[in-house]
Amino acid sequence: MTWPAPPLQWIGHAKGINSISCSPNGYHIVTGSNDKTIRIWDAETGATVGNPLNGHTDCVQSVAYSPDGRHIISGSADMTIRIWDAENGAPVGRPLEGHTSWVWTVAYSPNGQHIISGSGDETIRIWDAETGAAIGAPLKGHTGFVMSIAYSPNGQHIISGSTDKTIRIWDADTGAAVGHPLEGYTDVVRSVAYSPDGRHIVSGCDDGTLRIWDAKTGAAIGRPLEGHTDWVCTVAYSPNGQHIISGSCDKTIRIWDAETGTPTGTPLQGHTWQVLSVAYSTNGEYIISVSGDYTIRTWDAKTGAALGNPVAGHTAVVTSVVYSPDGRHIISGSTDMTIKIWDAKTGAIIGKPLQGHTWSVWSVACSPNGQRIISGSTDQTIQIWDTEIGAAVMRPLVGHTDTIVSVAYSPNGQRIISGSVDRTIQIWDAETGTAIGEPLKGHTSMVRSIAYSPNGQRIISGSDDDTIRTWDAETGAAIGYPLKGHTGPVHCVAYSPDGQHIISGSDDRTIRIWDADTGAVVGKPLEGHTELIRSVAYSPSGQHIISRSDDRTIRVWDAKTGAVIGNVTFRRIFDNKRNV
């Protein structure tokens, strides 16, 4: 397959990306991330294919396609390997269990019959790809974490790189060590790969160098390849074996002549964090890279040029968006630590980004008069911004002891409320930025969503403790008992325009309607979404409810009967201006 120029950056993961693999036919790319998910991407457009693959309970360290492209494997810090159906993303069988520490690396045998895994428990395991059963005893010999493994092209040997500073070669059938360890490094060996003809091995090390080895004798060939100024995290051969690529903590990718070991061209620059995995497209025309900056980038393998047009706007995940009261502007907050203002009609960015937070921005809100923006961040602060000049109007509001995930203005604009991972809600004077009274306490887990009643007399909050609470906005006292019914974290809450009802959306995939005065459930849960519900709102008339879910749909409901009125499927779209 020949790729057209795709987007320069593909954004979707919520945390750093650790591993990348191309499907054998070149149509898809799979990535594994610290956000515990695996994502499949369309190699041509950069769009995500289906929903994230969920199941791991910790960081996904390594992913790989089966040789026939039908399956994906993943290794995780949760000490398991999982097999997935590449077509529908469904898990295949139970997790492969046996390692007693993080699984750092996984790979398929060339014939697709076996899976190998390397772990922090200092062992390599071989598994039957069909049944998931362990084959034989673990391969032991390393005295440190096994960071990287690979099969020889003929499937007869396995190589492994370790924190013990050595590379080992193993007989794939018997599991016996072949010869002595390959030694010479003075630091961790993070990545190893065979040349396509199986004659050579390349390795990347924390000392910033690459080495090429004779796969038969284990002898080092030539001098170390020098150029990187930090750890070499990943190495790979081009499909024709003529070039080697490497990614480093120095944020660059380098291309090397595999025969001479000399660098080809200048370093590929663009990532803003360490480059953790690199790979060639199946046809060898493109290089793809993933980074701790949450992005995937594509490069021309011949020229080293970045492909596509830069994606203007945020450089990481967009976490919150709101309209200005007059509908003319859109405000967005991102994990890139900035807030941006957009023209709602043209999509153009207005002014410079609002900068001041030192960590991810999780929530933004606009004052009723449209003159101020507030933002809450992982840096535990709230910033107040002037929309006209695009600058902070006072010092950050400090008081929470953990990430602030939700912020809102009171209807009259005189108060600000914030909800935090520290399980509390705080009320602030919008003019002075001073905290009003003590934090509102009662939730037993993080507060995900907050809202004022239309008359400003009450506050509601939704939490990971599966409940909604109502508070007196003046005194901060809890009103009545928690609203219980959801069986998962409550991600979003909102009042009806007349203030008589509350709606909530949850991890349990349902929306519930509550009587705002009594707290009683009104009718049955609104069911239909197949994933957690991120956002709910009433129409201005109060006759309809809209909801957005991780199942990639927006649903419209009749607020009185709870019946579905409409259903829209959406997908992330990339163009040369922004991602939506």
BELPENOR-V75402 format. One record per helix or strand of 2 or more residues. SS is the DSSP state (helix for helix, strand for strand). FROM is the first residue (numbers start at 1). TO is the last residue. If there is no record, write none. Layout:
# BELPENOR-V75402
ss: [SS:SS]
from: [FROM:FROM]
to: [TO:TO]
This chain:
# BELPENOR-V75402
ss: [strand:strand:strand:strand:strand:strand:strand:strand:strand:strand:strand:strand:strand:strand:strand:strand:strand:strand:strand:strand:strand:strand:strand:strand:strand:strand:strand:strand:strand:strand:strand:strand:strand:strand:strand:strand:strand:strand:strand:strand:strand:strand:strand:strand:strand:strand:strand:strand:strand:strand:strand]
from: [9:17:28:38:60:71:80:96:103:114:123:139:146:157:167:189:200:210:220:232:243:252:268:275:286:295:318:329:338:354:361:372:381:391:397:404:415:425:435:447:458:468:478:490:501:510:526:533:544:553:564]
to: [11:22:33:42:65:76:85:97:108:119:128:140:151:162:171:194:205:214:225:237:248:257:269:280:291:300:323:334:343:355:366:377:386:392:398:409:420:429:440:452:463:472:483:495:506:515:527:538:549:558:569]
